[in-house]
Amino acid sequence: MESSNKEFYIIAEIDQQKKHIKIVELETSDGVPYYSCVIGEKEISQVRNETYGNWEQLWGNLSKEVVEQIGNEIAKQVTPP
């Protein structure tokens, strides 16, 4: 049974401004999750948690610090309590 994509919102600071970012969980063809980051109607980045534990940007122009901040917020949402 295939589940629908998860969507949730986080807040992250981009260019010294707090932004509400919609996160959409997607999967690669081999089942590895990655996350689309959307502000308004515009996708600003895609990120994923690599096997070595760091959050990496698949595409986009966010700084490494912002990617890490977004990744940490995503982890809070997707990690079971």
PyMOL CGO cylinders between C-alpha atoms (Angstrom):
from pymol import cmd
from pymol.cgo import CYLINDER

trace = [
    CYLINDER, 0.00, 0.00, 0.00, 1.47, 3.34, -1.04, 0.3, 1, 1, 1, 1, 1, 1,
    CYLINDER, 1.47, 3.34, -1.04, 1.15, 6.22, 1.39, 0.3, 1, 1, 1, 1, 1, 1,
    CYLINDER, 1.15, 6.22, 1.39, 0.60, 9.78, 0.30, 0.3, 1, 1, 1, 1, 1, 1,
    CYLINDER, 0.60, 9.78, 0.30, 3.35, 12.37, 0.62, 0.3, 1, 1, 1, 1, 1, 1,
    CYLINDER, 3.35, 12.37, 0.62, 3.67, 13.96, 4.04, 0.3, 1, 1, 1, 1, 1, 1,
    CYLINDER, 3.67, 13.96, 4.04, 3.36, 17.74, 4.22, 0.3, 1, 1, 1, 1, 1, 1,
    CYLINDER, 3.36, 17.74, 4.22, 4.06, 19.98, 7.19, 0.3, 1, 1, 1, 1, 1, 1,
    CYLINDER, 4.06, 19.98, 7.19, 5.33, 23.47, 7.97, 0.3, 1, 1, 1, 1, 1, 1,
    CYLINDER, 5.33, 23.47, 7.97, 8.48, 24.63, 9.69, 0.3, 1, 1, 1, 1, 1, 1,
    CYLINDER, 8.48, 24.63, 9.69, 9.96, 28.02, 10.48, 0.3, 1, 1, 1, 1, 1, 1,
    CYLINDER, 9.96, 28.02, 10.48, 13.54, 28.77, 9.47, 0.3, 1, 1, 1, 1, 1, 1,
    CYLINDER, 13.54, 28.77, 9.47, 15.58, 31.95, 9.24, 0.3, 1, 1, 1, 1, 1, 1,
    CYLINDER, 15.58, 31.95, 9.24, 16.59, 32.90, 5.70, 0.3, 1, 1, 1, 1, 1, 1,
    CYLINDER, 16.59, 32.90, 5.70, 18.32, 36.23, 5.02, 0.3, 1, 1, 1, 1, 1, 1,
    CYLINDER, 18.32, 36.23, 5.02, 17.75, 37.31, 8.63, 0.3, 1, 1, 1, 1, 1, 1,
    CYLINDER, 17.75, 37.31, 8.63, 13.97, 36.80, 8.30, 0.3, 1, 1, 1, 1, 1, 1,
    CYLINDER, 13.97, 36.80, 8.30, 11.89, 34.02, 9.79, 0.3, 1, 1, 1, 1, 1, 1,
    CYLINDER, 11.89, 34.02, 9.79, 10.06, 32.20, 6.99, 0.3, 1, 1, 1, 1, 1, 1,
    CYLINDER, 10.06, 32.20, 6.99, 7.22, 29.69, 7.07, 0.3, 1, 1, 1, 1, 1, 1,
    CYLINDER, 7.22, 29.69, 7.07, 8.33, 26.87, 4.81, 0.3, 1, 1, 1, 1, 1, 1,
    CYLINDER, 8.33, 26.87, 4.81, 6.08, 24.09, 3.57, 0.3, 1, 1, 1, 1, 1, 1,
    CYLINDER, 6.08, 24.09, 3.57, 7.93, 20.78, 3.53, 0.3, 1, 1, 1, 1, 1, 1,
    CYLINDER, 7.93, 20.78, 3.53, 6.78, 18.00, 1.24, 0.3, 1, 1, 1, 1, 1, 1,
    CYLINDER, 6.78, 18.00, 1.24, 8.33, 14.58, 1.80, 0.3, 1, 1, 1, 1, 1, 1,
    CYLINDER, 8.33, 14.58, 1.80, 9.10, 12.77, -1.45, 0.3, 1, 1, 1, 1, 1, 1,
    CYLINDER, 9.10, 12.77, -1.45, 11.00, 9.58, -2.26, 0.3, 1, 1, 1, 1, 1, 1,
    CYLINDER, 11.00, 9.58, -2.26, 13.67, 8.68, -4.77, 0.3, 1, 1, 1, 1, 1, 1,
    CYLINDER, 13.67, 8.68, -4.77, 13.10, 5.61, -6.93, 0.3, 1, 1, 1, 1, 1, 1,
    CYLINDER, 13.10, 5.61, -6.93, 15.06, 3.55, -4.39, 0.3, 1, 1, 1, 1, 1, 1,
    CYLINDER, 15.06, 3.55, -4.39, 12.85, 4.68, -1.50, 0.3, 1, 1, 1, 1, 1, 1,
    CYLINDER, 12.85, 4.68, -1.50, 15.16, 7.24, 0.11, 0.3, 1, 1, 1, 1, 1, 1,
    CYLINDER, 15.16, 7.24, 0.11, 13.20, 10.26, 1.40, 0.3, 1, 1, 1, 1, 1, 1,
    CYLINDER, 13.20, 10.26, 1.40, 14.04, 13.80, 0.39, 0.3, 1, 1, 1, 1, 1, 1,
    CYLINDER, 14.04, 13.80, 0.39, 12.21, 17.02, 1.11, 0.3, 1, 1, 1, 1, 1, 1,
    CYLINDER, 12.21, 17.02, 1.11, 10.93, 19.79, -1.12, 0.3, 1, 1, 1, 1, 1, 1,
    CYLINDER, 10.93, 19.79, -1.12, 11.02, 23.22, 0.57, 0.3, 1, 1, 1, 1, 1, 1,
    CYLINDER, 11.02, 23.22, 0.57, 8.34, 25.64, -0.62, 0.3, 1, 1, 1, 1, 1, 1,
    CYLINDER, 8.34, 25.64, -0.62, 7.66, 29.28, 0.28, 0.3, 1, 1, 1, 1, 1, 1,
    CYLINDER, 7.66, 29.28, 0.28, 4.35, 30.48, -1.13, 0.3, 1, 1, 1, 1, 1, 1,
    CYLINDER, 4.35, 30.48, -1.13, 4.08, 28.76, -4.51, 0.3, 1, 1, 1, 1, 1, 1,
    CYLINDER, 4.08, 28.76, -4.51, 7.83, 28.66, -5.16, 0.3, 1, 1, 1, 1, 1, 1,
    CYLINDER, 7.83, 28.66, -5.16, 10.06, 25.67, -4.45, 0.3, 1, 1, 1, 1, 1, 1,
    CYLINDER, 10.06, 25.67, -4.45, 13.28, 27.11, -3.01, 0.3, 1, 1, 1, 1, 1, 1,
    CYLINDER, 13.28, 27.11, -3.01, 15.27, 23.93, -2.40, 0.3, 1, 1, 1, 1, 1, 1,
    CYLINDER, 15.27, 23.93, -2.40, 15.33, 20.16, -2.01, 0.3, 1, 1, 1, 1, 1, 1,
    CYLINDER, 15.33, 20.16, -2.01, 17.24, 18.62, 0.88, 0.3, 1, 1, 1, 1, 1, 1,
    CYLINDER, 17.24, 18.62, 0.88, 17.93, 15.18, 2.25, 0.3, 1, 1, 1, 1, 1, 1,
    CYLINDER, 17.93, 15.18, 2.25, 19.62, 13.60, 5.23, 0.3, 1, 1, 1, 1, 1, 1,
    CYLINDER, 19.62, 13.60, 5.23, 22.60, 11.70, 3.85, 0.3, 1, 1, 1, 1, 1, 1,
    CYLINDER, 22.60, 11.70, 3.85, 23.68, 8.34, 5.25, 0.3, 1, 1, 1, 1, 1, 1,
    CYLINDER, 23.68, 8.34, 5.25, 26.69, 9.98, 6.94, 0.3, 1, 1, 1, 1, 1, 1,
    CYLINDER, 26.69, 9.98, 6.94, 24.34, 12.16, 9.00, 0.3, 1, 1, 1, 1, 1, 1,
    CYLINDER, 24.34, 12.16, 9.00, 24.59, 15.58, 7.33, 0.3, 1, 1, 1, 1, 1, 1,
    CYLINDER, 24.59, 15.58, 7.33, 21.76, 17.43, 5.65, 0.3, 1, 1, 1, 1, 1, 1,
    CYLINDER, 21.76, 17.43, 5.65, 22.63, 18.23, 2.05, 0.3, 1, 1, 1, 1, 1, 1,
    CYLINDER, 22.63, 18.23, 2.05, 20.96, 20.40, -0.54, 0.3, 1, 1, 1, 1, 1, 1,
    CYLINDER, 20.96, 20.40, -0.54, 20.10, 18.54, -3.74, 0.3, 1, 1, 1, 1, 1, 1,
    CYLINDER, 20.10, 18.54, -3.74, 19.49, 21.85, -5.50, 0.3, 1, 1, 1, 1, 1, 1,
    CYLINDER, 19.49, 21.85, -5.50, 18.87, 25.46, -4.52, 0.3, 1, 1, 1, 1, 1, 1,
    CYLINDER, 18.87, 25.46, -4.52, 20.91, 28.41, -3.30, 0.3, 1, 1, 1, 1, 1, 1,
    CYLINDER, 20.91, 28.41, -3.30, 20.63, 28.17, 0.47, 0.3, 1, 1, 1, 1, 1, 1,
    CYLINDER, 20.63, 28.17, 0.47, 23.68, 28.43, 2.69, 0.3, 1, 1, 1, 1, 1, 1,
    CYLINDER, 23.68, 28.43, 2.69, 24.95, 25.31, 4.44, 0.3, 1, 1, 1, 1, 1, 1,
    CYLINDER, 24.95, 25.31, 4.44, 23.82, 26.81, 7.75, 0.3, 1, 1, 1, 1, 1, 1,
    CYLINDER, 23.82, 26.81, 7.75, 20.25, 27.32, 6.50, 0.3, 1, 1, 1, 1, 1, 1,
    CYLINDER, 20.25, 27.32, 6.50, 20.17, 23.80, 5.04, 0.3, 1, 1, 1, 1, 1, 1,
    CYLINDER, 20.17, 23.80, 5.04, 21.30, 22.42, 8.42, 0.3, 1, 1, 1, 1, 1, 1,
    CYLINDER, 21.30, 22.42, 8.42, 18.66, 24.51, 10.23, 0.3, 1, 1, 1, 1, 1, 1,
    CYLINDER, 18.66, 24.51, 10.23, 15.91, 23.31, 7.86, 0.3, 1, 1, 1, 1, 1, 1,
    CYLINDER, 15.91, 23.31, 7.86, 17.15, 19.73, 8.23, 0.3, 1, 1, 1, 1, 1, 1,
    CYLINDER, 17.15, 19.73, 8.23, 17.05, 19.92, 12.01, 0.3, 1, 1, 1, 1, 1, 1,
    CYLINDER, 17.05, 19.92, 12.01, 13.47, 21.22, 11.89, 0.3, 1, 1, 1, 1, 1, 1,
    CYLINDER, 13.47, 21.22, 11.89, 12.47, 18.46, 9.46, 0.3, 1, 1, 1, 1, 1, 1,
    CYLINDER, 12.47, 18.46, 9.46, 14.06, 15.85, 11.74, 0.3, 1, 1, 1, 1, 1, 1,
    CYLINDER, 14.06, 15.85, 11.74, 11.91, 17.08, 14.65, 0.3, 1, 1, 1, 1, 1, 1,
    CYLINDER, 11.91, 17.08, 14.65, 8.80, 16.49, 12.53, 0.3, 1, 1, 1, 1, 1, 1,
    CYLINDER, 8.80, 16.49, 12.53, 9.66, 13.09, 11.04, 0.3, 1, 1, 1, 1, 1, 1,
    CYLINDER, 9.66, 13.09, 11.04, 11.45, 11.40, 13.95, 0.3, 1, 1, 1, 1, 1, 1,
    CYLINDER, 11.45, 11.40, 13.95, 9.08, 9.36, 16.11, 0.3, 1, 1, 1, 1, 1, 1,
    CYLINDER, 9.08, 9.36, 16.11, 8.95, 10.45, 19.78, 0.3, 1, 1, 1, 1, 1, 1,
]
cmd.load_cgo(trace, "trace")
